[in-house]
Structures are given as structure tokens and as C-alpha cells.
């Protein structure tokens, strides 16, 4: 009996400041890709595994952490998540849509916490055995807009000052500028439907659908 190899898996990460609308756009893209007949795995960091949920509670809702400890916990979640969720999905040909990946660590712990951004990136690349997304969708949002969208409930990172979130935003944009071929930067202030159409057009080129 002959076997048919699965289509190549595709890894798409969604990045951006808090309140950028990542969840909404991931849901839109999930629905569209499913209509194209592709298996889609939607996940997130931190918290995409049972272990990750415990780490998420600690880093986002627990007591204050030293910046290096925070960076290490995010990397630990990422290592386990990639090994147990992302790589197996890609191996069977799925499209993985992920809410946050290593760029969030570089921007939040690097620029936001004033750690060495290159060291933070090397830590995440070591943790994931150099797995990078095929495409990173950066939803660019100003700190003021993000805060207004989030409302009154904030986790440890969301509750940081607008200056913190502005440093994070600028670092996200610098990462995208440095490797423009791997990024799609979209103004998060655009209407939801317009953003979804822009994202679908770019993703269609990658997954090979009309």
C-alpha cells in the first residue's frame, strides 16, 4: 500500500502589543484555512500545554519576578511547547497559528525589561532548536490604543507603564524591519475585516491556496 506524505507544515506566529487584536485575527484565519481543507492547530505562549498553563499563571498573575527569572520561565514554556505541540503538528502537515512566540520574549524581556535582547533571543532559539516561524504577523498597536482596548483588567505585563509598552512596540518594529521577508506588519487600528483580508492574502501565498 502506498502512503502519501503530508503537505509541508506551516508555522505562523502572531505578535504585537497587548490589545492588538491577535486573538480575533487568529480566529478569522483559522476559519478561512479550515474552509481550504487544511488542518489548523491554534495555540499560544505561554499556556499552550498543561505545563505551560502553570507557567502562565506564575509569570502573568503571580508575584513579581526578577527579569532574568521571567525570561527563563518563558523560555522553559517555549521549549516544552515546541517539542510537544508545534513540531509534531508541523510534522504531520498542519498549519500552526500561534499567539506569541520568541519575538515577544525579545521585545518584552529584552527591550521592556532592559535585558540584552540578543541574549534573550539566543536563549529562545536554543530552547526551540532554532525553530522560526514561516511568517510572523505583527499587529502594530500604540500603547494608548492597547490600554483602551484592554479595559480595567490587567495581568503583570499589561499593567506596565505606557513607556514600557512603547519600548516593546518599537522593538517589535525593529525586529520586523531587520527581517522584512519573514514579517507582515499591519496597522492594528484598521477595521477587523480589512486586517483579516490583508493577512489572508499573504498566508495564501505561503500555504498555496487561492
Beta strands, then each sheet from edge to edge (+ up, - down):
strand 1: 10-16
strand 2: 40-44
strand 3: 95-99
strand 4: 135-140
strand 5: 183-187
sheet 1: 2+ 3+ 1+ 4+ 5+
end
